[in-house]
Amino acid sequence: MRHGKKVNHLGRKSAHRKAMLANMACSLIEHKRINTTVAKAKALKQFIEPLITKSKAENNQTAEKGTHNRRIAFKNLRDKYAVTELFGSVSEKVGTRPGGYTRIIKLGNRLGDNADMAMIEFVDYNEVYNAGKPAKKKTTRRSRRGKKDDQAVVEKATENVVEESVEEVVEEVKETKAVEEVTEEIKETEEVSQEIEEVKEPKASEEEVSEPDTTEQEETKSEEKKNDSEA
């Protein structure tokens, strides 16, 4: 029985197992997917994902951290070309993913010994599988609530909406009142201007009437002079 034994030795000594996982990891970095047994694929997943996390740019912001992480990766992979590929294109492709960089897909049983076969691959390099899926939005975890809490939340939301609508109505009423006051002031000014014009018009008419009176007086005086001369 496997009481607390988390490491699968894969029927090999420790040196053989480490060399095999390093070789498989280099092949996965180079080809982006490989076929192997399910047990080896699970062991490889646990072996390579911490190295991918160390290769991400956010973990190599300084030169000291970058060299330290590269040395750890080289100690495990034992291949400088695989290390450069891992810290280059792979880290750029997987930079936005928070974890779960690889995927295991079971392929059935092998003909010779009936072993469970699987394909392990990088998730971001499979463009066919991710073509139809939309980008997921970031979600936050929420605590479980009862129906009463949900009702309270809905009631608060409705109250807020009602208050906002009332405030909008009050603002509209204030705006209409201001417009009415302005129109009333304009009307008052127009009425005052009309009254001033009406006051000016009678004076002009009096002047027009007074002018014929002076001419009549002059005519009467000229007639009296003629009569005096004739006499």
CORGIUR-V744523 format. One record per backbone hydrogen bond with DSSP energy under -0.5 kcal/mol. CO is the residue of the C=O (numbers start at 1). NH is the residue of the N-H. E is the energy in kcal/mol with one decimal. If there is no record, write none. Layout:
# CORGIUR-V744523
co = <CO | CO>
nh = <NH | NH>
e = <E | E>
This chain:
# CORGIUR-V744523
co = <1 | 2 | 4 | 7 | 9 | 13 | 14 | 15 | 16 | 17 | 18 | 19 | 20 | 21 | 22 | 23 | 24 | 25 | 26 | 27 | 28 | 32 | 34 | 36 | 37 | 38 | 39 | 40 | 41 | 42 | 43 | 44 | 45 | 48 | 49 | 50 | 51 | 52 | 53 | 56 | 57 | 62 | 63 | 64 | 65 | 66 | 67 | 68 | 69 | 70 | 71 | 72 | 73 | 74 | 79 | 80 | 81 | 82 | 83 | 84 | 85 | 86 | 88 | 89 | 90 | 92 | 94 | 101 | 103 | 103 | 105 | 108 | 110 | 115 | 116 | 117 | 117 | 118 | 119 | 120 | 121 | 122 | 123 | 125 | 126 | 128 | 146 | 147 | 148 | 149 | 150 | 151 | 152 | 153 | 154 | 155 | 156 | 157 | 158 | 159 | 160 | 161 | 162 | 163 | 164 | 165 | 166 | 167 | 168 | 169 | 170 | 171 | 172 | 173 | 174 | 175 | 176 | 177 | 178 | 179 | 180 | 181 | 182 | 183 | 184 | 185 | 186 | 187 | 188 | 189 | 190 | 191 | 192 | 193 | 194 | 195 | 196 | 197 | 198 | 199 | 200 | 201 | 202 | 203 | 204 | 205 | 206 | 207 | 208 | 209 | 210 | 211 | 212 | 213 | 214 | 215 | 216 | 217 | 218 | 219 | 220 | 221 | 222 | 223 | 224 | 225 | 226 | 227>
nh = <3 | 4 | 6 | 9 | 12 | 17 | 18 | 19 | 20 | 21 | 22 | 23 | 24 | 25 | 26 | 27 | 28 | 29 | 30 | 31 | 32 | 122 | 120 | 118 | 41 | 42 | 43 | 44 | 45 | 46 | 47 | 48 | 49 | 52 | 53 | 54 | 55 | 56 | 56 | 59 | 60 | 66 | 67 | 68 | 69 | 70 | 71 | 72 | 73 | 74 | 75 | 76 | 77 | 78 | 83 | 84 | 85 | 86 | 87 | 88 | 90 | 91 | 92 | 93 | 94 | 95 | 97 | 123 | 105 | 121 | 119 | 117 | 114 | 110 | 38 | 107 | 108 | 36 | 105 | 34 | 103 | 126 | 126 | 127 | 130 | 131 | 150 | 151 | 152 | 153 | 154 | 155 | 156 | 157 | 158 | 159 | 160 | 161 | 162 | 163 | 164 | 165 | 166 | 167 | 168 | 169 | 170 | 171 | 172 | 173 | 174 | 175 | 176 | 177 | 178 | 179 | 180 | 181 | 182 | 183 | 184 | 185 | 186 | 187 | 188 | 189 | 190 | 191 | 192 | 193 | 194 | 195 | 196 | 197 | 198 | 199 | 200 | 201 | 202 | 203 | 204 | 205 | 206 | 207 | 208 | 209 | 210 | 211 | 212 | 213 | 214 | 215 | 216 | 217 | 218 | 219 | 220 | 221 | 222 | 223 | 224 | 225 | 226 | 227 | 228 | 229 | 230 | 231>
e = <-1.2 | -1.0 | -1.0 | -0.8 | -1.5 | -2.6 | -2.5 | -2.1 | -2.2 | -2.4 | -2.2 | -2.2 | -2.4 | -2.5 | -2.2 | -1.9 | -2.3 | -2.4 | -2.0 | -2.9 | -2.2 | -1.9 | -2.3 | -3.2 | -2.3 | -2.3 | -2.0 | -2.5 | -2.1 | -1.7 | -1.2 | -2.6 | -1.6 | -1.9 | -2.0 | -1.7 | -1.2 | -0.6 | -0.9 | -1.2 | -1.5 | -2.1 | -2.4 | -2.2 | -2.6 | -2.2 | -2.1 | -1.9 | -2.3 | -2.5 | -2.0 | -1.5 | -3.0 | -2.1 | -1.7 | -2.2 | -2.0 | -2.4 | -2.5 | -0.6 | -1.8 | -1.0 | -1.6 | -2.2 | -2.0 | -0.7 | -1.0 | -2.8 | -0.5 | -2.0 | -3.1 | -3.5 | -1.3 | -2.5 | -2.0 | -2.7 | -0.8 | -2.7 | -2.8 | -2.2 | -2.5 | -0.5 | -1.0 | -1.3 | -1.2 | -0.8 | -1.7 | -2.6 | -2.5 | -2.3 | -2.4 | -2.7 | -2.4 | -2.2 | -2.5 | -2.5 | -2.3 | -2.2 | -2.6 | -2.7 | -2.4 | -2.3 | -2.5 | -2.4 | -2.1 | -2.2 | -2.5 | -2.3 | -2.2 | -2.5 | -2.5 | -2.3 | -2.5 | -2.5 | -2.3 | -2.1 | -2.4 | -2.5 | -2.0 | -2.3 | -2.5 | -2.2 | -2.1 | -2.4 | -2.5 | -2.3 | -2.1 | -2.5 | -2.4 | -2.2 | -2.1 | -2.3 | -2.2 | -1.9 | -2.4 | -2.2 | -1.8 | -1.9 | -1.1 | -0.8 | -1.6 | -1.9 | -2.2 | -2.0 | -1.9 | -2.1 | -2.5 | -1.3 | -0.8 | -0.9 | -1.3 | -1.4 | -2.1 | -1.9 | -1.9 | -2.2 | -2.3 | -2.1 | -2.2 | -2.1 | -2.1 | -2.0 | -1.8 | -2.3 | -2.4 | -2.2 | -2.3 | -2.1>
